[in-house]
Each structure stands twice: as C-alpha cells, then as structure tokens.
Amino acid sequence: MKKLLFILFAALTLVVSGCKDGNRGISMDEIQDPIFRAYLLENFDTDNDGEISPAEALEVTSIDVENSGIKSLEGLQYFTNLTYLNCYGNQLTTLDVSKNTALTTLYCSRNQLTALDVSKNTALTTLYCRENQLTTLDVSKTNLNGGWLGCKMSTLETLYLRTGWVIERINSNRNSDKIDPNTEILYKD
C-alpha cells in the first residue's frame, strides 16, 4: 500500500511540475502590463479562449509593440520562436530576452533600460538599443558581425565586440555615424 501511495504521489508531482515548466497555456494573470496583455490576446489568441496556449506561443515569430506605452514585457519568455522584437519607444526599465534565443532582430531604443543581456541571443544580427541608460553593452556572443548595431547613448561607457568583427552599420542615424567618443570599445575572443 505504501509503495502504491508513493508511486501515485511521484506521478502527481511529475504532472504538477510539468505544468510549471511551460506545458500549459500562458495565464494572462502572468502578463503584468495591460497594454501588452491586450496586444497578445488580440494578435495571437487564435482560439479566442482568453489564454495563449503553448501551441499559439510557438507560432509567434514577430512582436511589434513600438510606441505603445508598455511598462513591462513580462511573459515574453514564452515566445521561444520569436525572431523579431520591436519594443522601441516604450517605458521599459527591464527587458529579459534570455529565453528568446531565436531572436535575430531587436529594436529596444528609447526606453529606460539600465541593463541589456543579449549573451543568449547568438542569432542576433540587428540590435538597436539607443537612447537608453546602459553603461555597458556586451554583444560579443551575438551574430552582429556584418550586421547592424545602434547603441548611441551618452551613458555608454564600455562596448564589448568580438575580435575581428566588422559591423556593417553602427549607430547610423541622421546626426552621427559614430559612437560617443567617451565609450571604450573592448574586444573579446
């Protein structure tokens, strides 16, 4: 009897832990920002059940919430096939793209970011993160060689690139094609 109870308890534990690991839909309660929640439901809730199922989340490759007044992109981690993210011009203070490893293009300029970790985004070929409050930016683990990088901001003290890289376009805008002269560029192998 004890053995049977133990087996049942173990099976129940596996089922419950499977639900916590993303095998269930995204509860809209997890999406803190009401504007982001509305965007997700309007664009990706294909069965209109008020949730984003794992299958629906896997279908999403592009999210464009430019100038939407969003304060949090909590829930972005569920969109693991995301290749394009445009969150330019919002009110973000944090941005976690560590689970979005398929990301090739990221526009996150004109927010209030103080840190941006793209170390897991090895497919990234285009990154615009200008006009934030970053002091350090390490893009050495991305695929920006031959790509585009926009990182002009007066707060940027250190930019890490990979040794031997040639960035096709860096900080190209109407006013300047240069990084702030106070920014130190360091290379990593």
C-alpha positions as CSV (number, residue, x, y, z in Angstrom):
1,M,0.0,0.0,0.0
2,K,2.8,2.4,0.9
3,K,4.5,1.6,-2.4
4,L,1.3,2.4,-4.3
5,L,0.8,5.7,-2.5
6,F,4.5,6.6,-3.2
7,I,4.1,5.8,-6.9
8,L,0.8,7.9,-7.1
9,F,2.5,10.8,-5.2
10,A,5.5,10.7,-7.6
11,A,3.3,10.6,-10.7
12,L,1.2,13.6,-9.3
13,T,4.4,15.5,-8.6
14,L,5.6,15.0,-12.2
15,V,2.3,16.2,-13.6
16,V,2.3,19.3,-11.5
17,S,5.9,20.1,-12.2
18,G,5.2,19.6,-15.9
19,C,2.6,22.3,-15.7
20,K,5.0,24.7,-14.1
21,D,7.6,24.2,-16.8
22,G,5.5,25.7,-19.6
23,N,3.4,22.8,-20.7
24,R,0.3,24.8,-20.0
25,G,-1.0,28.0,-21.5
26,I,0.2,31.4,-20.5
27,S,-2.1,32.7,-17.9
28,M,-3.0,36.2,-18.7
29,D,-2.5,37.0,-15.0
30,E,1.2,36.5,-15.6
31,I,1.3,39.3,-18.1
32,Q,1.6,42.3,-15.8
33,D,1.2,45.1,-18.4
34,P,-2.4,45.6,-19.6
35,I,-1.4,47.0,-22.9
36,F,1.0,44.1,-23.6
37,R,-1.7,41.6,-22.5
38,A,-4.3,43.2,-24.9
39,Y,-1.8,43.1,-27.7
40,L,-1.0,39.4,-27.2
41,L,-4.7,38.4,-27.0
42,E,-5.7,40.5,-30.0
43,N,-2.9,39.1,-32.2
44,F,-2.1,35.6,-31.0
45,D,-5.1,34.1,-29.2
46,T,-6.3,32.3,-32.3
47,D,-8.9,30.2,-30.5
48,N,-10.3,33.2,-28.5
49,D,-10.2,31.4,-25.2
50,G,-8.6,34.4,-23.3
51,E,-5.2,32.5,-23.0
52,I,-2.2,31.9,-25.1
53,S,-1.6,28.2,-25.4
54,P,1.9,26.7,-25.8
55,A,1.0,26.0,-29.5
56,E,-0.1,29.6,-30.1
57,A,3.0,30.9,-28.4
58,L,5.2,28.7,-30.6
59,E,3.7,30.1,-33.7
60,V,4.7,33.7,-32.8
61,T,7.9,34.9,-34.6
62,S,7.3,38.6,-34.6
63,I,6.1,41.1,-31.9
64,D,5.8,44.7,-32.7
65,V,4.7,47.0,-29.9
66,E,6.5,50.2,-30.9
67,N,5.4,53.3,-29.1
68,S,2.6,51.5,-27.2
69,G,3.2,52.9,-23.6
70,I,4.2,49.4,-22.3
71,K,6.0,49.3,-19.0
72,S,6.7,45.5,-18.8
73,L,7.2,42.7,-21.3
74,E,6.9,40.0,-18.6
75,G,5.7,36.9,-20.4
76,L,8.0,37.4,-23.4
77,Q,9.9,34.3,-22.3
78,Y,7.1,32.1,-23.5
79,F,7.6,33.1,-27.1
80,T,10.7,31.0,-27.8
81,N,10.4,31.1,-31.6
82,L,10.5,34.9,-31.6
83,T,12.9,36.2,-34.3
84,Y,11.8,39.9,-34.4
85,L,11.0,42.1,-31.4
86,N,10.3,45.8,-31.7
87,C,9.6,47.4,-28.4
88,Y,11.0,50.8,-29.4
89,G,9.7,53.9,-27.6
90,N,8.0,52.4,-24.5
91,Q,8.6,52.8,-20.8
92,L,10.6,49.6,-20.2
93,T,13.1,49.6,-17.3
94,T,14.0,45.9,-17.8
95,L,14.0,43.6,-20.8
96,D,14.7,39.9,-20.5
97,V,15.3,38.2,-23.8
98,S,17.3,35.3,-22.5
99,K,14.6,32.7,-23.4
100,N,14.2,34.2,-26.9
101,T,17.2,32.5,-28.4
102,A,16.0,32.6,-32.0
103,L,15.9,36.4,-31.9
104,T,17.6,37.9,-35.0
105,T,16.3,41.5,-34.7
106,L,15.8,43.6,-31.6
107,Y,14.7,47.2,-31.5
108,C,14.6,48.4,-27.9
109,S,15.7,52.0,-28.3
110,R,14.1,54.9,-26.4
111,N,13.2,53.0,-23.3
112,Q,14.7,53.4,-19.8
113,L,16.8,50.3,-19.7
114,T,19.9,50.3,-17.4
115,A,21.0,46.8,-18.4
116,L,20.6,44.6,-21.5
117,D,21.8,41.0,-21.6
118,V,22.0,39.5,-25.1
119,S,24.5,36.8,-24.3
120,K,22.0,34.0,-25.0
121,N,20.9,35.7,-28.3
122,T,23.6,34.1,-30.5
123,A,21.4,34.5,-33.7
124,L,21.1,38.3,-33.2
125,T,22.2,40.2,-36.4
126,T,20.5,43.6,-35.8
127,L,20.4,45.4,-32.5
128,Y,19.2,49.0,-31.9
129,C,19.3,49.9,-28.2
130,R,20.0,53.6,-28.5
131,E,18.7,56.2,-26.1
132,N,18.6,54.0,-23.0
133,Q,20.6,54.3,-19.8
134,L,23.1,51.5,-20.4
135,T,26.7,51.9,-19.2
136,T,27.9,48.6,-20.6
137,L,26.9,46.6,-23.6
138,D,28.4,43.2,-24.4
139,V,27.4,41.9,-27.8
140,S,30.3,39.6,-28.2
141,K,28.2,36.4,-28.1
142,T,25.7,37.6,-30.8
143,N,26.0,37.3,-34.5
144,L,26.4,41.0,-35.2
145,N,29.5,40.5,-37.4
146,G,28.4,42.1,-40.7
147,G,25.1,43.2,-39.0
148,W,23.7,46.4,-37.7
149,L,24.3,47.9,-34.2
150,G,22.7,51.1,-32.9
151,C,23.9,51.9,-29.4
152,K,24.5,55.6,-29.3
153,M,23.8,56.9,-25.8
154,S,25.7,59.3,-23.6
155,T,25.7,56.8,-20.7
156,L,27.5,54.0,-22.5
157,E,31.0,53.6,-21.1
158,T,32.0,50.2,-22.5
159,L,31.1,48.3,-25.6
160,Y,32.3,44.7,-26.0
161,L,32.6,43.3,-29.5
162,R,34.2,40.1,-30.7
163,T,37.7,40.3,-32.1
164,G,37.8,40.6,-35.8
165,W,34.3,41.8,-36.3
166,V,33.3,44.2,-39.0
167,I,29.9,45.8,-38.2
168,E,28.2,46.8,-41.4
169,R,26.3,49.7,-39.8
170,I,27.0,51.1,-36.4
171,N,24.9,54.0,-34.9
172,S,23.8,55.2,-38.3
173,N,21.3,58.0,-38.0
174,R,20.7,61.4,-39.4
175,N,23.1,63.2,-37.0
176,S,26.1,60.8,-36.5
177,D,27.7,57.6,-37.6
178,K,29.9,57.5,-34.5
179,I,29.9,56.1,-31.0
180,D,30.2,58.6,-28.3
181,P,34.0,59.4,-28.1
182,N,33.9,58.6,-24.3
183,T,32.8,55.0,-25.0
184,E,35.6,52.4,-24.7
185,I,35.4,49.6,-27.2
186,L,36.9,46.3,-26.0
187,Y,37.2,43.1,-27.9
188,K,36.7,39.5,-26.7
189,D,37.7,36.3,-28.4
